[in-house]
Structures are given as structure tokens and as C-alpha cells.
């Protein structure tokens, strides 16, 4: 067991900016770690955390680095969760995306908002709490993956299985995703819509465009199928979720010839669905709808479900987070289920979970950035959350 934190180490980590910059300087484009978890583990060990470096892979998948760190060995266990992997840089940057420059009181860099900045705030909040009150009556843990922006196969899901095998319990979890649309304190995510990806392939018979009766054009059939899928809304929303959406993401024939009817036509789509549906019920609907619209055409559909919809009903965890946000920002946050997926979809099976982090306006964009004052205020919010959790 790691010993108590050294006072000098605690004092050095109460400011989140230096650690955030050190993390950004690690070019950890998923699934590469690039030293990011070493940086974080070193900081946490100096605070007295016991750190476990966990690596998982499967056939035909990349090796993923993860970190589980815990301070204390008794319950309750308050867990901060997040990821150090980032999306590719892309184009259009006006600064070095891994230099972690501070310009006009904003920290620039890939991962500043999503979500290395929040991880630095996790750490700084714990340091502040230790400095003021010493170790809590319970445990604080960090579950950090390098696979959130990727397939999410060898990351949080596998760490949760490892924890279960050890008999280790998470009592509540706060995920540090960038939940705020425009300013810090606007929004807590208490759930997420499910996500389903579908790929349709229609098979025809190639032929000359001047003799269409001698061919079987798959494009016509594909258009019928897509029209059937998009003709009507999936639903009108539920009490806690906005309406489900089906969005076409690709229509591809791959035919560069102007006088050839192609042999195949393909399309892809994504469904973000609320609690009116499940992955299984939507798969059934897709198969039935497409079979009826196909009118005998030869087609195949491949469905991949990356997460089911879920919601953590408002309760003690969201109340503690809301109170802390109001205390620091004077705002009453909205409890929302909007947006994309996150690793909260895995954690929700282990314990109550909600999400709160930085402003997400520039996440995944060129010149991703966060204000230094938001880093400082998010640290204060996380500190208040810890104080409230361990004294309630």
C-alpha cells in the first residue's frame, strides 16, 4: 500500500494547469498512450494512491493501456472516470496541438477539453482535499482508459471486469466528459442515448446502361430501402430523452463508369435511440422494414450496437454535483441526456454515474482549448463534490 502523501507533493498538484499541460504534451492519439498514463500515475502516487497499470487486448484489436488508482481501502469508494486518449489532430491548427501553449488565458491542445483538462482537475481536487482535510473516511479512485475515443473494447469495460474479479466496488462515479455547451456549470449528463450503426449492401447484376432490362440495378433497390427507413420519425421523445434519430452517413456505389450499371450499392447509417427502444428491438424493426421495402431485392444488413440507452434517475449523486456547481458558479445546471455516447454506458452497470466536465465547444476541433479559469473552477467544483460526498 502506498504511504501518505508528502506535503510538498500535495502543494505542487493543487493547481491543475501544470498537470494538464504535461498530459497534453503526450501525443496519445487513440490507441497510443505516449506516456500519458505514466505522467498521471506519477502524480497520483505522490498523493498516496496505489496505482495499477492494466493492459488488455484481443485478437485483431490494439493493445490498450489503462490505469486504476485508489486512495484508501475502505468504503464508500468515490470514483472519477475518464480517458487520456484523444482523437487525431486533423487540419487547421494555428498552434502546435501537443505544445500545450497558454494564450490569452486559454490552454490550447488536443485533449484540453476532451478530457485531459478534467483529469488534471480530478487530481488537483484530491490534492486540495488532502491539504485541507487529510484522507477521507472512505476511498477515492480514478478509472482512466486509453480506449474511449477508439473501439472501447479493451478499456473501461475490461477494467470494470477486473475490478469485479477483485471484489472491488465503486459506490458512485463521476465521468469528466465535457458536458457544458457554452459555459461551465450549464449541464450535467445523467444518461445517454443508445447508439446503433448499420450497413446495408444491395446486390444486383452488372450491365450496360443502354440495356437496363438485362441487368438488375441495386441503386434503385437501395433507394427504396433508405426511403423506408427515413420516411417517419422513430418516436417523439420520452420523459427523459429527446426523439431518437436515424442519420444516413454514407451512400456508396463506387462506380466511376458512366455507362455501367453496378453490381452492388451500399449505405451506412447511425441511430441514436432513447429508452423507447433497445438495440434488439431496433434490429428487429430494421430487418422487418427492409424486408418489406426490398420487394424481392437481394440485400444484407450488418448491425453493430455500441451502447444501450440509460439514465441514472435524479438522486443523491446528481444532487451533490448540482449543489457543488451552484456553489462555485451560481448556476443551476440542467440534468440532460443529450449528446453522444461515453464510457458511462459501461459504468452504469456498476454504480450510479453522471457526467460533468469542461466546456465542449472546441472538442475534436482544430485549436481545441479551455480557459484557465474554467480549469480552476472545475477543480473547486470537484473539491466541493468530494467534501459533500464524504460528509453527507
C-alpha positions in Angstrom: 0.0 0.0 0.0 1.3 3.4 -1.0 2.0 5.6 2.0 0.6 9.1 2.8 1.2 12.0 0.5 4.2 14.2 1.0 3.1 17.8 1.8 5.3 19.2 -0.9 3.7 16.8 -3.5 0.2 17.9 -2.4 1.0 21.6 -2.7 2.5 21.1 -6.2 -0.7 19.5 -7.5 -3.4 21.8 -6.3 -3.0 23.9 -9.5 -4.4 21.8 -12.4 -2.7 23.7 -15.2 0.8 22.2 -15.0 -0.5 18.6 -15.0 -3.0 19.4 -17.8 -0.1 20.7 -19.9 2.1 17.7 -19.1 -0.8 15.4 -20.2 -1.4 17.3 -23.4 2.3 17.1 -24.4 1.8 13.3 -24.6 0.5 12.7 -28.2 -1.8 9.9 -27.1 -3.9 9.6 -30.2 -6.0 6.5 -29.6 -4.9 3.8 -29.0 -1.4 5.1 -28.3 -0.6 6.0 -24.7 2.5 8.1 -25.5 3.4 8.3 -21.8 0.2 10.0 -20.6 -0.7 7.4 -18.0 2.9 7.4 -16.7 2.6 11.2 -16.1 -0.7 10.7 -14.3 0.4 7.7 -12.2 3.5 9.6 -11.0 1.3 12.5 -9.9 -1.2 10.2 -8.1 1.4 8.1 -6.4 2.9 11.2 -4.9 -0.6 11.8 -3.4 -0.6 8.3 -1.9 -2.6 6.5 -4.5 -2.0 2.8 -5.2 -1.8 2.6 -9.0 -2.5 -0.4 -11.2 -1.4 -0.3 -14.8 -3.7 -2.6 -16.8 -3.2 -3.6 -20.4 -5.7 -5.5 -22.4 -6.0 -6.7 -26.0 -7.9 -9.3 -28.0 -7.2 -10.9 -31.4 -7.4 -8.3 -34.1 -7.6 -5.4 -31.6 -4.9 -2.9 -30.4 -3.2 -3.2 -27.1 -4.7 -0.6 -24.8 -3.2 1.0 -21.6 -5.4 1.7 -18.7 -5.0 2.9 -15.1 -6.9 2.2 -11.9 -5.7 4.2 -8.9 -7.2 4.2 -5.4 -6.5 6.2 -2.3 -7.8 4.3 0.7 -9.0 0.7 1.2 -12.5 1.2 2.8 -15.9 2.2 1.5 -17.5 4.2 0.3 -15.5 4.5 -2.9 -16.0 7.6 -5.0 -14.6 7.1 -8.5 -13.6 9.7 -11.0 -13.5 8.2 -14.6 -12.2 9.5 -17.9 -9.7 8.9 -20.7 -6.3 10.1 -21.8 -6.6 9.0 -25.4 -7.5 11.7 -27.9 -8.8 11.9 -31.5 -6.5 12.6 -34.4 -5.2 16.1 -34.8 -6.8 16.8 -38.2 -6.0 20.1 -40.0 -6.4 23.8 -39.5 -4.5 24.3 -36.2 -2.8 27.7 -35.6 -0.7 26.3 -32.8 1.2 23.0 -32.2 -1.6 20.7 -30.9 0.8 19.0 -28.5 2.7 22.0 -27.2 0.1 22.9 -24.5 0.5 26.7 -25.1 -1.3 29.1 -22.9 -2.5 32.1 -25.0 -4.8 34.8 -23.7 -5.6 32.7 -20.6 -6.6 29.7 -22.6 -4.9 26.3 -22.7 -4.6 25.0 -26.2 -4.0 21.4 -27.3 -5.6 18.2 -28.4 -7.4 16.8 -25.4 -7.6 20.1 -23.5 -11.4 19.9 -23.3 -11.8 16.2 -24.1 -10.6 15.4 -21.5 -7.1 15.8 -20.1 -8.1 19.1 -18.6 -10.7 17.4 -16.4 -8.3 14.6 -15.4 -5.9 17.3 -14.1 -8.8 18.8 -12.2 -9.6 15.4 -10.7 -6.1 15.3 -9.4 -6.0 18.9 -8.2 -9.3 18.5 -6.4 -8.0 15.5 -4.5 -4.8 17.4 -3.6 -6.8 20.3 -2.3 -9.0 17.9 -0.2 -5.9 16.2 1.2 -4.3 19.5 2.0 -7.4 20.8 3.8 -8.8 17.7 5.5 -6.4 14.7 5.1 -7.6 11.4 3.9 -11.4 10.9 3.6 -13.4 8.3 5.6 -13.6 6.0 2.6 -11.7 5.9 -0.8 -11.2 8.0 -3.8 -10.4 6.2 -7.1 -9.6 7.1 -10.7 -10.5 4.8 -13.6 -8.7 6.1 -16.7 -8.7 4.4 -20.0 -6.8 4.9 -23.3 -9.6 3.5 -25.4 -12.6 5.8 -25.1 -12.1 7.5 -28.5 -11.5 4.1 -30.1 -13.4 0.9 -30.3 -13.9 0.9 -26.5 -13.2 -2.9 -26.3 -10.0 -3.0 -24.2 -10.7 0.0 -22.0 -13.2 0.8 -19.3 -15.3 -2.3 -19.9 -12.3 -4.5 -19.2 -11.2 -2.5 -16.2 -14.7 -3.0 -14.7 -14.4 -6.7 -15.2 -11.0 -6.7 -13.5 -12.5 -4.8 -10.5 -15.4 -7.2 -10.3 -13.0 -10.2 -10.3 -11.1 -8.5 -7.4 -14.3 -7.9 -5.4 -13.7 -4.2 -5.6 -16.8 -2.0 -5.5 -17.4 1.5 -6.9 -20.2 3.2 -5.0 -20.7 6.2 -7.3 -18.8 7.5 -10.3 -18.4 11.0 -11.9 -17.1 11.0 -15.5 -15.3 14.1 -16.6 -16.5 14.4 -20.2 -17.0 18.0 -21.5 -20.7 18.3 -20.8 -21.2 22.1 -20.9 -22.3 23.6 -24.3 -21.1 27.2 -23.8 -20.1 27.9 -20.2 -19.1 26.0 -17.1 -22.0 24.9 -14.9 -24.7 24.6 -17.5 -25.2 20.9 -17.8 -24.8 17.5 -16.1 -25.4 14.4 -18.1 -27.4 11.8 -16.2 -27.9 9.5 -19.1 -27.1 8.9 -22.8 -28.9 7.7 -25.8 -28.0 4.3 -27.2 -26.1 4.1 -30.5 -26.6 1.6 -33.4 -24.6 1.5 -36.6 -26.0 -0.2 -39.7 -24.5 -1.1 -43.1 -26.7 -2.1 -46.0 -25.4 -3.8 -49.1 -27.8 -4.4 -52.1 -26.7 -7.0 -54.6 -27.7 -6.6 -58.3 -26.4 -7.7 -61.7 -23.9 -5.5 -63.6 -24.9 -4.5 -67.1 -24.9 -1.8 -69.8 -27.0 1.3 -69.1 -28.4 1.1 -72.6 -29.9 -2.3 -71.8 -31.2 -2.0 -68.2 -33.6 -4.9 -68.8 -30.6 -7.2 -69.0 -29.2 -6.0 -65.6 -30.5 -5.7 -62.1 -29.8 -2.2 -60.8 -29.0 -2.3 -57.0 -29.2 1.5 -56.7 -32.9 1.6 -57.3 -33.5 -1.0 -54.6 -31.1 0.8 -52.2 -33.2 4.0 -52.6 -36.3 2.1 -51.7 -34.7 0.7 -48.6 -33.4 4.1 -47.4 -36.7 5.8 -48.1 -38.5 3.2 -46.0 -36.1 3.8 -43.1 -36.3 7.6 -43.1 -40.0 8.0 -44.1 -41.2 8.5 -40.5 -39.7 9.6 -37.2 -38.7 6.8 -34.9 -40.6 8.4 -31.9 -41.4 11.8 -30.4 -39.1 11.6 -27.4 -39.7 10.4 -23.9 -39.9 11.9 -20.4 -36.1 12.0 -20.1 -34.8 11.8 -23.7 -35.1 13.7 -26.9 -36.5 12.0 -30.0 -34.5 9.2 -31.5 -32.7 9.9 -34.8 -31.7 7.9 -37.8 -28.9 9.6 -39.8 -27.5 8.5 -43.1 -23.7 8.6 -43.0 -22.7 7.2 -46.4 -24.2 6.1 -49.7 -21.6 4.5 -51.9 -21.7 2.8 -55.3 -18.0 3.1 -56.2 -18.9 3.3 -59.9 -16.7 5.6 -62.0 -18.1 4.5 -65.3 -21.0 6.4 -66.9 -22.3 3.5 -69.0 -22.3 0.7 -66.4 -25.0 -0.4 -64.0 -23.1 -1.5 -60.9 -23.3 -4.9 -59.2 -23.5 -3.5 -55.7 -24.7 -0.5 -53.8 -24.0 0.3 -50.1 -25.2 2.7 -47.4 -24.4 3.3 -43.8 -26.4 4.9 -41.0 -26.4 5.6 -37.3 -29.4 5.5 -34.9 -29.2 7.4 -31.6 -32.1 6.0 -29.6 -33.9 6.7 -26.4 -35.4 4.4 -23.8 -38.4 3.7 -26.1 -36.1 1.3 -27.8 -33.3 -1.2 -27.3 -30.7 -2.4 -29.7 -32.6 -5.7 -30.1 -35.9 -4.0 -30.8 -34.4 -1.7 -33.4 -32.6 -4.6 -35.1 -36.0 -6.4 -35.4 -37.6 -3.2 -36.8 -34.8 -2.8 -39.3 -35.0 -6.4 -40.6 -38.8 -6.2 -40.9 -38.9 -2.8 -42.6 -36.1 -3.6 -45.0 -37.6 -7.0 -46.0 -40.9 -5.4 -46.8 -39.3 -2.5 -48.8 -36.9 -4.7 -50.7 -39.7 -6.2 -52.8 -37.6 -9.2 -53.6 -34.2 -7.4 -53.9 -31.1 -9.3 -52.6 -29.7 -7.4 -49.7 -27.8 -7.8 -46.4 -27.6 -5.7 -43.3 -24.9 -5.6 -40.7 -25.9 -4.1 -37.3 -23.4 -3.1 -34.6 -24.7 -1.8 -31.2 -22.1 0.3 -29.4 -24.3 1.1 -26.4 -27.8 1.0 -25.0 -29.7 4.0 -23.7 -29.5 4.5 -20.0 -30.4 7.1 -17.3 -29.5 7.5 -13.7 -32.6 9.0 -12.2 -32.0 12.2 -10.2 -30.9 11.3 -6.7 -28.1 11.8 -4.2 -25.3 11.8 -6.7 -26.8 14.4 -9.1 -27.9 16.5 -6.1 -24.4 16.6 -4.7 -22.9 17.5 -8.1 -25.6 20.2 -8.7 -25.1 21.7 -5.3 -21.3 21.9 -5.9 -21.8 23.5 -9.3 -24.2 26.1 -7.9 -21.9 26.9 -5.0 -19.0 27.7 -7.4 -20.8 29.1 -10.5 -24.1 30.4 -9.1 -25.8 28.4 -11.8 -28.4 25.6 -11.6 -27.3 23.0 -14.1 -29.7 21.2 -16.4 -29.9 17.5 -16.0 -29.6 16.2 -19.6 -29.4 13.0 -21.6 -28.3 14.7 -24.9 -25.2 14.2 -26.9 -23.2 11.2 -28.0 -22.0 8.1 -26.1 -19.4 7.9 -23.4 -17.9 5.2 -21.2 -20.6 6.0 -18.7 -22.6 3.4 -20.7 -20.4 0.7 -19.2 -20.0 2.2 -15.7 -23.8 2.5 -15.2 -23.9 -1.3 -14.7 -21.5 -1.0 -11.7 -22.9 2.0 -9.8 -24.8 5.3 -10.1 -23.0 7.5 -12.6 -23.2 11.0 -14.0 -21.0 13.2 -16.1 -19.7 16.8 -15.6 -16.6 18.4 -17.1 -15.4 21.4 -19.1 -17.0 23.3 -21.9 -17.1 21.2 -25.1 -17.4 23.9 -27.8 -13.9 23.1 -29.3 -13.6 19.4 -28.5 -12.4 17.4 -31.6 -11.8 20.6 -33.5 -8.7 22.4 -34.5 -7.4 24.8 -31.8 -9.1 22.8 -29.1 -8.8 24.9 -25.9 -10.2 25.6 -22.4 -10.0 28.7 -20.3 -7.5 28.6 -17.4 -10.3 30.0 -15.1 -12.5 27.1 -16.0 -9.8 24.6 -15.0 -9.6 26.4 -11.7 -13.3 26.5 -11.2 -13.8 22.9 -12.2 -11.2 21.9 -9.6 -13.2 23.8 -7.0 -16.4 22.0 -8.1 -14.8 18.6 -7.9 -13.4 19.5 -4.5 -16.8 20.5 -3.2 -18.3 17.3 -4.6 -15.7 15.3 -2.6 -16.4 17.3 0.5 -20.1 16.8 0.3 -19.9 13.1 -0.6 -17.7 12.2 2.4 -19.6 14.3 4.9 -23.2 13.5 3.8 
